[in-house]
């Protein structure tokens, strides 16, 4: 299918244009997983576990979310300086 035909199908919403792509090998940039080991004091693990339980998520999930929030905040703050 030519690009102009794909654009027209998308614009007209007549067809599911995703069927025109091979999605079997797609990857999101900078989303590859890498394992790291971090040692935390016991009090911190206990606090993380309590908060994770309260929110109904895993310890790993809450660590990822909090780190992402902090990094986004730092990056935004640094961009304005």
KOLGU-4560 file (N, C-alpha, C; in nm, 3 decimals, padded with zeros to 5 digits):
<recs>
<n_xx: 00.085 n_yy: -00.118 n_zz: 00.000 ca_xx: 00.000 ca_yy: 00.000 ca_zz: 00.000 c_xx: 00.089 c_yy: 00.124 c_zz: 00.000 mol: A seq: 1 type: UNK>
<n_xx: 00.053 n_yy: 00.220 n_zz: -00.080 ca_xx: 00.128 ca_yy: 00.344 ca_zz: -00.088 c_xx: 00.094 c_yy: 00.433 c_zz: 00.032 mol: A seq: 2 type: UNK>
<n_xx: 00.189 n_yy: 00.520 n_zz: 00.064 ca_xx: 00.173 ca_yy: 00.608 ca_zz: 00.180 c_xx: 00.047 c_yy: 00.694 c_zz: 00.170 mol: A seq: 3 type: UNK>
<n_xx: 00.019 n_yy: 00.745 n_zz: 00.050 ca_xx: -00.099 ca_yy: 00.830 ca_zz: 00.036 c_xx: -00.228 c_yy: 00.752 c_zz: 00.060 mol: A seq: 4 type: UNK>
<n_xx: -00.229 n_yy: 00.624 n_zz: 00.020 ca_xx: -00.347 ca_yy: 00.539 ca_zz: 00.045 c_xx: -00.361 c_yy: 00.510 c_zz: 00.194 mol: A seq: 5 type: UNK>
<n_xx: -00.248 n_yy: 00.486 n_zz: 00.259 ca_xx: -00.250 ca_yy: 00.463 ca_zz: 00.403 c_xx: -00.301 c_yy: 00.587 c_zz: 00.476 mol: A seq: 6 type: UNK>
<n_xx: -00.251 n_yy: 00.704 n_zz: 00.437 ca_xx: -00.297 ca_yy: 00.830 ca_zz: 00.496 c_xx: -00.448 c_yy: 00.849 c_zz: 00.476 mol: A seq: 7 type: UNK>
<n_xx: -00.494 n_yy: 00.819 n_zz: 00.357 ca_xx: -00.637 ca_yy: 00.837 ca_zz: 00.327 c_xx: -00.721 c_yy: 00.743 c_zz: 00.413 mol: A seq: 8 type: UNK>
<n_xx: -00.678 n_yy: 00.616 n_zz: 00.424 ca_xx: -00.752 ca_yy: 00.521 ca_zz: 00.508 c_xx: -00.755 c_yy: 00.566 c_zz: 00.654 mol: A seq: 9 type: UNK>
<n_xx: -00.642 n_yy: 00.618 n_zz: 00.699 ca_xx: -00.636 ca_yy: 00.667 ca_zz: 00.837 c_xx: -00.727 c_yy: 00.788 c_zz: 00.854 mol: A seq: 10 type: UNK>
<n_xx: -00.716 n_yy: 00.883 n_zz: 00.763 ca_xx: -00.797 ca_yy: 01.005 ca_zz: 00.771 c_xx: -00.946 c_yy: 00.977 c_zz: 00.760 mol: A seq: 11 type: UNK>
<n_xx: -00.982 n_yy: 00.882 n_zz: 00.673 ca_xx: -01.123 ca_yy: 00.849 ca_zz: 00.653 c_xx: -01.176 c_yy: 00.754 c_zz: 00.761 mol: A seq: 12 type: UNK>
<n_xx: -01.084 n_yy: 00.699 n_zz: 00.839 ca_xx: -01.119 ca_yy: 00.604 ca_zz: 00.945 c_xx: -01.199 c_yy: 00.486 c_zz: 00.889 mol: A seq: 13 type: UNK>
<n_xx: -01.170 n_yy: 00.450 n_zz: 00.764 ca_xx: -01.241 ca_yy: 00.340 ca_zz: 00.699 c_xx: -01.178 c_yy: 00.205 c_zz: 00.729 mol: A seq: 14 type: UNK>
<n_xx: -01.053 n_yy: 00.206 n_zz: 00.769 ca_xx: -00.985 ca_yy: 00.078 ca_zz: 00.788 c_xx: -00.892 c_yy: 00.086 c_zz: 00.907 mol: A seq: 15 type: UNK>
<n_xx: -00.865 n_yy: -00.027 n_zz: 00.964 ca_xx: -00.768 ca_yy: -00.034 ca_zz: 01.072 c_xx: -00.630 c_yy: -00.036 c_zz: 01.008 mol: A seq: 16 type: UNK>
<n_xx: -00.561 n_yy: 00.078 n_zz: 01.010 ca_xx: -00.433 ca_yy: 00.088 ca_zz: 00.942 c_xx: -00.324 c_yy: 00.006 c_zz: 01.010 mol: A seq: 17 type: UNK>
<n_xx: -00.343 n_yy: -00.033 n_zz: 01.134 ca_xx: -00.243 ca_yy: -00.116 ca_zz: 01.201 c_xx: -00.225 c_yy: -00.251 c_zz: 01.132 mol: A seq: 18 type: UNK>
<n_xx: -00.328 n_yy: -00.297 n_zz: 01.065 ca_xx: -00.316 ca_yy: -00.424 ca_zz: 00.992 c_xx: -00.215 c_yy: -00.416 c_zz: 00.879 mol: A seq: 19 type: UNK>
<n_xx: -00.178 n_yy: -00.296 n_zz: 00.840 ca_xx: -00.083 ca_yy: -00.276 ca_zz: 00.731 c_xx: 00.063 c_yy: -00.283 c_zz: 00.778 mol: A seq: 20 type: UNK>
<n_xx: 00.086 n_yy: -00.295 n_zz: 00.909 ca_xx: 00.221 ca_yy: -00.294 ca_zz: 00.963 c_xx: 00.256 c_yy: -00.427 c_zz: 01.027 mol: A seq: 21 type: UNK>
<n_xx: 00.384 n_yy: -00.461 n_zz: 01.023 ca_xx: 00.435 ca_yy: -00.579 ca_zz: 01.093 c_xx: 00.474 c_yy: -00.534 c_zz: 01.234 mol: A seq: 22 type: UNK>
<n_xx: 00.392 n_yy: -00.567 n_zz: 01.333 ca_xx: 00.415 ca_yy: -00.522 ca_zz: 01.469 c_xx: 00.494 c_yy: -00.623 c_zz: 01.552 mol: A seq: 23 type: UNK>
<n_xx: 00.538 n_yy: -00.731 n_zz: 01.490 ca_xx: 00.603 ca_yy: -00.839 ca_zz: 01.565 c_xx: 00.739 c_yy: -00.800 c_zz: 01.622 mol: A seq: 24 type: UNK>
<n_xx: 00.803 n_yy: -00.701 n_zz: 01.566 ca_xx: 00.937 ca_yy: -00.668 ca_zz: 01.612 c_xx: 00.951 c_yy: -00.522 c_zz: 01.656 mol: A seq: 25 type: UNK>
<n_xx: 00.840 n_yy: -00.458 n_zz: 01.687 ca_xx: 00.849 ca_yy: -00.317 ca_zz: 01.727 c_xx: 00.903 c_yy: -00.307 c_zz: 01.870 mol: A seq: 26 type: UNK>
<n_xx: 00.973 n_yy: -00.199 n_zz: 01.895 ca_xx: 01.025 ca_yy: -00.171 ca_zz: 02.028 c_xx: 01.010 c_yy: -00.023 c_zz: 02.055 mol: A seq: 27 type: UNK>
<n_xx: 00.992 n_yy: 00.011 n_zz: 02.181 ca_xx: 00.986 ca_yy: 00.151 ca_zz: 02.219 c_xx: 01.126 c_yy: 00.196 c_zz: 02.256 mol: A seq: 28 type: UNK>
<n_xx: 01.173 n_yy: 00.307 n_zz: 02.202 ca_xx: 01.307 ca_yy: 00.355 ca_zz: 02.232 c_xx: 01.325 c_yy: 00.381 c_zz: 02.382 mol: A seq: 29 type: UNK>
<n_xx: 01.440 n_yy: 00.348 n_zz: 02.432 ca_xx: 01.477 ca_yy: 00.370 ca_zz: 02.572 c_xx: 01.387 c_yy: 00.298 c_zz: 02.672 mol: A seq: 30 type: UNK>
<n_xx: 01.319 n_yy: 00.193 n_zz: 02.629 ca_xx: 01.232 ca_yy: 00.119 ca_zz: 02.719 c_xx: 01.283 c_yy: -00.023 c_zz: 02.746 mol: A seq: 31 type: UNK>
<n_xx: 01.401 n_yy: -00.055 n_zz: 02.694 ca_xx: 01.456 ca_yy: -00.187 ca_zz: 02.720 c_xx: 01.484 c_yy: -00.199 c_zz: 02.870 mol: A seq: 32 type: UNK>
<n_xx: 01.462 n_yy: -00.318 n_zz: 02.922 ca_xx: 01.482 ca_yy: -00.341 ca_zz: 03.064 c_xx: 01.626 c_yy: -00.381 c_zz: 03.093 mol: A seq: 33 type: UNK>
<n_xx: 01.680 n_yy: -00.328 n_zz: 03.201 ca_xx: 01.810 ca_yy: -00.369 ca_zz: 03.252 c_xx: 01.796 c_yy: -00.391 c_zz: 03.401 mol: A seq: 34 type: UNK>
<n_xx: 01.855 n_yy: -00.498 n_zz: 03.448 ca_xx: 01.845 ca_yy: -00.531 ca_zz: 03.590 c_xx: 01.955 c_yy: -00.457 c_zz: 03.666 mol: A seq: 35 type: UNK>
<n_xx: 01.916 n_yy: -00.399 n_zz: 03.780 ca_xx: 02.012 ca_yy: -00.337 ca_zz: 03.871 c_xx: 01.983 c_yy: -00.387 c_zz: 04.012 mol: A seq: 36 type: UNK>
<n_xx: 02.084 n_yy: -00.392 n_zz: 04.091 ca_xx: 02.068 ca_yy: -00.432 ca_zz: 04.231 c_xx: 02.095 c_yy: -00.310 c_zz: 04.319 mol: A seq: 37 type: UNK>
<n_xx: 02.004 n_yy: -00.283 n_zz: 04.409 ca_xx: 02.017 ca_yy: -00.170 ca_zz: 04.500 c_xx: 01.995 c_yy: -00.222 c_zz: 04.641 mol: A seq: 38 type: UNK>
<n_xx: 02.084 n_yy: -00.186 n_zz: 04.731 ca_xx: 02.068 ca_yy: -00.223 ca_zz: 04.871 c_xx: 01.999 c_yy: -00.110 c_zz: 04.945 mol: A seq: 39 type: UNK>
<n_xx: 01.889 n_yy: -00.144 n_zz: 05.016 ca_xx: 01.814 ca_yy: -00.047 ca_zz: 05.096 c_xx: 01.820 c_yy: -00.087 c_zz: 05.242 mol: A seq: 40 type: UNK>
<n_xx: 01.818 n_yy: 00.009 n_zz: 05.332 ca_xx: 01.808 ca_yy: -00.026 ca_zz: 05.474 c_xx: 01.671 c_yy: -00.088 c_zz: 05.502 mol: A seq: 41 type: UNK>
<n_xx: 01.665 n_yy: -00.169 n_zz: 05.605 ca_xx: 01.542 ca_yy: -00.241 ca_zz: 05.639 c_xx: 01.424 c_yy: -00.147 c_zz: 05.658 mol: A seq: 42 type: UNK>
<n_xx: 01.444 n_yy: -00.035 n_zz: 05.726 ca_xx: 01.333 ca_yy: 00.057 ca_zz: 05.751 c_xx: 01.273 c_yy: 00.108 c_zz: 05.620 mol: A seq: 43 type: UNK>
<n_xx: 01.359 n_yy: 00.126 n_zz: 05.519 ca_xx: 01.313 ca_yy: 00.177 ca_zz: 05.391 c_xx: 01.231 c_yy: 00.069 c_zz: 05.318 mol: A seq: 44 type: UNK>
<n_xx: 01.278 n_yy: -00.054 n_zz: 05.323 ca_xx: 01.204 ca_yy: -00.164 ca_zz: 05.261 c_xx: 01.069 c_yy: -00.181 c_zz: 05.327 mol: A seq: 45 type: UNK>
<n_xx: 01.066 n_yy: -00.173 n_zz: 05.461 ca_xx: 00.938 ca_yy: -00.184 ca_zz: 05.534 c_xx: 00.842 c_yy: -00.073 c_zz: 05.492 mol: A seq: 46 type: UNK>
<n_xx: 00.893 n_yy: 00.048 n_zz: 05.480 ca_xx: 00.808 ca_yy: 00.161 ca_zz: 05.439 c_xx: 00.760 c_yy: 00.144 c_zz: 05.295 mol: A seq: 47 type: UNK>
<n_xx: 00.849 n_yy: 00.099 n_zz: 05.208 ca_xx: 00.810 ca_yy: 00.074 ca_zz: 05.069 c_xx: 00.701 c_yy: -00.032 c_zz: 05.062 mol: A seq: 48 type: UNK>
<n_xx: 00.719 n_yy: -00.140 n_zz: 05.138 ca_xx: 00.622 ca_yy: -00.249 ca_zz: 05.137 c_xx: 00.485 c_yy: -00.203 c_zz: 05.189 mol: A seq: 49 type: UNK>
<n_xx: 00.485 n_yy: -00.120 n_zz: 05.293 ca_xx: 00.358 ca_yy: -00.070 ca_zz: 05.347 c_xx: 00.286 c_yy: 00.017 c_zz: 05.245 mol: A seq: 50 type: UNK>
<n_xx: 00.361 n_yy: 00.106 n_zz: 05.181 ca_xx: 00.301 ca_yy: 00.195 ca_zz: 05.081 c_xx: 00.256 c_yy: 00.117 c_zz: 04.958 mol: A seq: 51 type: UNK>
<n_xx: 00.336 n_yy: 00.022 n_zz: 04.916 ca_xx: 00.298 ca_yy: -00.060 ca_zz: 04.801 c_xx: 00.172 c_yy: -00.140 c_zz: 04.831 mol: A seq: 52 type: UNK>
<n_xx: 00.163 n_yy: -00.194 n_zz: 04.950 ca_xx: 00.044 ca_yy: -00.269 ca_zz: 04.991 c_xx: -00.079 c_yy: -00.178 c_zz: 04.995 mol: A seq: 53 type: UNK>
<n_xx: -00.062 n_yy: -00.059 n_zz: 05.049 ca_xx: -00.172 ca_yy: 00.038 ca_zz: 05.056 c_xx: -00.225 c_yy: 00.071 c_zz: 04.917 mol: A seq: 54 type: UNK>
<n_xx: -00.132 n_yy: 00.083 n_zz: 04.821 ca_xx: -00.170 ca_yy: 00.118 ca_zz: 04.684 c_xx: -00.207 c_yy: -00.003 c_zz: 04.599 mol: A seq: 55 type: UNK>
<n_xx: -00.179 n_yy: -00.123 n_zz: 04.650 ca_xx: -00.211 ca_yy: -00.245 ca_zz: 04.577 c_xx: -00.117 c_yy: -00.272 c_zz: 04.460 mol: A seq: 56 type: UNK>
<n_xx: 00.009 n_yy: -00.234 n_zz: 04.478 ca_xx: 00.109 ca_yy: -00.258 ca_zz: 04.375 c_xx: 00.228 c_yy: -00.330 c_zz: 04.437 mol: A seq: 57 type: UNK>
<n_xx: 00.322 n_yy: -00.370 n_zz: 04.355 ca_xx: 00.442 ca_yy: -00.437 ca_zz: 04.405 c_xx: 00.545 c_yy: -00.333 c_zz: 04.450 mol: A seq: 58 type: UNK>
<n_xx: 00.639 n_yy: -00.379 n_zz: 04.529 ca_xx: 00.750 ca_yy: -00.293 ca_zz: 04.573 c_xx: 00.824 c_yy: -00.240 c_zz: 04.451 mol: A seq: 59 type: UNK>
<n_xx: 00.851 n_yy: -00.326 n_zz: 04.355 ca_xx: 00.924 ca_yy: -00.285 ca_zz: 04.235 c_xx: 00.848 c_yy: -00.176 c_zz: 04.160 mol: A seq: 60 type: UNK>
<n_xx: 00.717 n_yy: -00.191 n_zz: 04.151 ca_xx: 00.636 ca_yy: -00.091 ca_zz: 04.080 c_xx: 00.644 c_yy: 00.045 c_zz: 04.146 mol: A seq: 61 type: UNK>
<n_xx: 00.633 n_yy: 00.047 n_zz: 04.278 ca_xx: 00.635 ca_yy: 00.177 ca_zz: 04.346 c_xx: 00.772 c_yy: 00.242 c_zz: 04.335 mol: A seq: 62 type: UNK>
<n_xx: 00.878 n_yy: 00.162 n_zz: 04.341 ca_xx: 01.012 ca_yy: 00.217 ca_zz: 04.324 c_xx: 01.026 c_yy: 00.278 c_zz: 04.185 mol: A seq: 63 type: UNK>
<n_xx: 00.981 n_yy: 00.207 n_zz: 04.082 ca_xx: 00.991 ca_yy: 00.258 ca_zz: 03.945 c_xx: 00.912 c_yy: 00.387 c_zz: 03.928 mol: A seq: 64 type: UNK>
<n_xx: 00.791 n_yy: 00.390 n_zz: 03.980 ca_xx: 00.707 ca_yy: 00.510 ca_zz: 03.964 c_xx: 00.770 c_yy: 00.628 c_zz: 04.036 mol: A seq: 65 type: UNK>
<n_xx: 00.813 n_yy: 00.607 n_zz: 04.159 ca_xx: 00.871 ca_yy: 00.718 ca_zz: 04.235 c_xx: 01.001 c_yy: 00.768 c_zz: 04.172 mol: A seq: 66 type: UNK>
<n_xx: 01.083 n_yy: 00.676 n_zz: 04.125 ca_xx: 01.207 ca_yy: 00.719 ca_zz: 04.059 c_xx: 01.176 c_yy: 00.795 c_zz: 03.930 mol: A seq: 67 type: UNK>
<n_xx: 01.082 n_yy: 00.745 n_zz: 03.853 ca_xx: 01.044 ca_yy: 00.813 ca_zz: 03.729 c_xx: 00.992 c_yy: 00.954 c_zz: 03.757 mol: A seq: 68 type: UNK>
<n_xx: 00.908 n_yy: 00.967 n_zz: 03.860 ca_xx: 00.855 ca_yy: 01.099 ca_zz: 03.896 c_xx: 00.968 c_yy: 01.194 c_zz: 03.934 mol: A seq: 69 type: UNK>
<n_xx: 01.059 n_yy: 01.144 n_zz: 04.013 ca_xx: 01.171 ca_yy: 01.228 ca_zz: 04.058 c_xx: 01.261 c_yy: 01.269 c_zz: 03.941 mol: A seq: 70 type: UNK>
<n_xx: 01.290 n_yy: 01.174 n_zz: 03.853 ca_xx: 01.375 ca_yy: 01.204 ca_zz: 03.739 c_xx: 01.307 c_yy: 01.303 c_zz: 03.644 mol: A seq: 71 type: UNK>
<n_xx: 01.176 n_yy: 01.288 n_zz: 03.624 ca_xx: 01.103 ca_yy: 01.383 ca_zz: 03.539 c_xx: 01.104 c_yy: 01.521 c_zz: 03.602 mol: A seq: 72 type: UNK>
<n_xx: 01.085 n_yy: 01.527 n_zz: 03.733 ca_xx: 01.086 ca_yy: 01.655 ca_zz: 03.804 c_xx: 01.223 c_yy: 01.721 c_zz: 03.791 mol: A seq: 73 type: UNK>
<n_xx: 01.329 n_yy: 01.642 n_zz: 03.813 ca_xx: 01.466 ca_yy: 01.696 ca_zz: 03.803 c_xx: 01.495 c_yy: 01.745 c_zz: 03.663 mol: A seq: 74 type: UNK>
<n_xx: 01.452 n_yy: 01.668 n_zz: 03.565 ca_xx: 01.477 ca_yy: 01.706 ca_zz: 03.426 c_xx: 01.402 c_yy: 01.833 c_zz: 03.390 mol: A seq: 75 type: UNK>
<n_xx: 01.279 n_yy: 01.846 n_zz: 03.435 ca_xx: 01.201 ca_yy: 01.968 ca_zz: 03.411 c_xx: 01.263 c_yy: 02.086 c_zz: 03.482 mol: A seq: 76 type: UNK>
<n_xx: 01.302 n_yy: 02.065 n_zz: 03.607 ca_xx: 01.363 ca_yy: 02.173 ca_zz: 03.686 c_xx: 01.494 c_yy: 02.219 c_zz: 03.623 mol: A seq: 77 type: UNK>
<n_xx: 01.576 n_yy: 02.123 n_zz: 03.578 ca_xx: 01.705 ca_yy: 02.157 ca_zz: 03.518 c_xx: 01.689 c_yy: 02.226 c_zz: 03.383 mol: A seq: 78 type: UNK>
<n_xx: 01.582 n_yy: 02.195 n_zz: 03.312 ca_xx: 01.558 ca_yy: 02.257 ca_zz: 03.181 c_xx: 01.527 c_yy: 02.405 c_zz: 03.196 mol: A seq: 79 type: UNK>
<n_xx: 01.473 n_yy: 02.443 n_zz: 03.311 ca_xx: 01.435 ca_yy: 02.584 ca_zz: 03.333 c_xx: 01.550 c_yy: 02.665 c_zz: 03.391 mol: A seq: 80 type: UNK>
<n_xx: 01.660 n_yy: 02.604 n_zz: 03.422 ca_xx: 01.775 ca_yy: 02.676 ca_zz: 03.479 c_xx: 01.880 c_yy: 02.707 c_zz: 03.375 mol: A seq: 81 type: UNK>
</recs>
